[in-house]
């Protein structure tokens, strides 16, 4: 009699374990972020445009974090393929900018000059990509600055 009870308990346990694994589902591997070597539409969309802050209109920034980007005299000089001159600082963009934009490829540094972002190679200081955040759309944000001095 005790053997039947032990088999019943073991059978119930196995049935319960089988039911658990059947319902549990297969774990899906989390998609690893893919590093990119250029700015994306998502990068452009991460910023707020034409919002009110302290009674003034901010052209571009982060409304929720109360950050407004001002213009920089260096912006007009940024162009893909150019080498940053020694007088232009190549300091990384603010933490909030890095967090809000897509992951960039190793060996590239995101730098902000006023209302523009640039991807540069920190070793050579070559500009790999430029995104003009105050442009009205992503297509225009990727084009050269019309005020650039040739």
N, C-alpha and C positions, 0 to 999 in steps of 0.2 A: 504494500500500500504506500509506504513512504517513497518508494522508487517512482511511482506514478505521480506523486505530488511534486517530487524534484524535477521530473521531466516536464510537467505542466508549467512549473515556475521558469525553467530554462527556456521552454518554448515561448512563453509569454515575453520573456526578456529579449529573445532573438527577434520575435515579431515586432516588438516595440522599437528595437534598434533599426530593423529594416524599414519600418514605417518612417522613422526619423530621417534616415539617410535619403529615402525616396522623396520626402517633402522638402528637405533642407535646400535642395537646389545646388547647382554647381557654382563654385566661386568664379566670378569673371575677373580676369586680370584687369587691373586699372590701366587705362590708357595713359602711357607716359607722355608728357608734353613734348612736342616736337620743336626743336630749336630752329628758328628761321634766320636767314641772313639779310632780310629786308623788312621794311615796315609793312604792316598789314592793315586791312580795313578795320579789324578789331582794335588795332592801336589807335587809329584815327577816332573811332567811336568811343574810346575810353575817356575822352575829354569832353567837358561841357563848354558850350559856346554861347556868347551873348546873354549872360545872366547878370542879375543885379547883386551887387555886394557893397554894403555900406553906402547905399545911395548912388552908386556909379555903375555903369555898364562895364562888365569884364568881357573882353573879346574871347579869351580862352583860359581854361584852368580846370579846377575841381571844385564845383559848387559845394558839395557835401563837406569838403575839408577846408573850405574858405581859403583856397589858394587861387590867386589870379596871376597869370604870367604877363609881364610887361614886354615891350619890344626891346630888341638888342641891335646895336649897330653892326654886329657881326653876321646877322641873319642873311643879309643880301649877298654875302660873300660865300655862302655854303653852296656847293654843287658837287654832284656825284663825280668821283674820280679825282677831285682836287686834293692837294695836300694842305692840311691846316697850317697856316703860317705860324711862326714861333710866337707872335704876339697874341694869338688866339688861344685862350686856355682850353685844355681838353679835359675838363673835370666831369666826372660822371653826373648824370642827371639825378635829381632828388629821388629818395627812396620811394616815394609815392608814385612817381612816374615809372620807375622800374617795376614795381609791383603791379600796376594797372595795365602794363603793356605785355605783349606776348614774349615768351622766352626767346632770347637771341642766341645765335651760335657762339660757341667758345671762340675767343679771340676777337670778338667785337664788343665795343663799349658804346652804350647809349649816352649821348651828350645832349644837353639842352642849351640852346642859344635863344633866349627870349621866347618867342612863340614857335620855334622850330626845333625839331629833334633831328639829330644826325647819328648815324651808326658809323663809328670810325674804328680803324685798326690802331690800337694804342701803340704798337711798335713803330709803324710807319707814318701814323697820323693821316692816313689816306681816308677820305670820306667815301664810304661804301653806299650810303643811302641817306636821303633827306626827306623829312615829312614836315610840311608847313601846316601847323595846327590851326592857323587862323583862316585857311582856305575854306570856301563854302562847301566843298565836297572832296571826297578821297581822290578822285582823278586829278583835280587841280592841286591838291596837296602834294602830289608826286611830281608835278612839273616844276621846272626851274623858276626861281623868283623873277617876276617880270621887272622888278626894280634893280636887278643885278647889273652891276657895271661890268661890261665885257672887257 
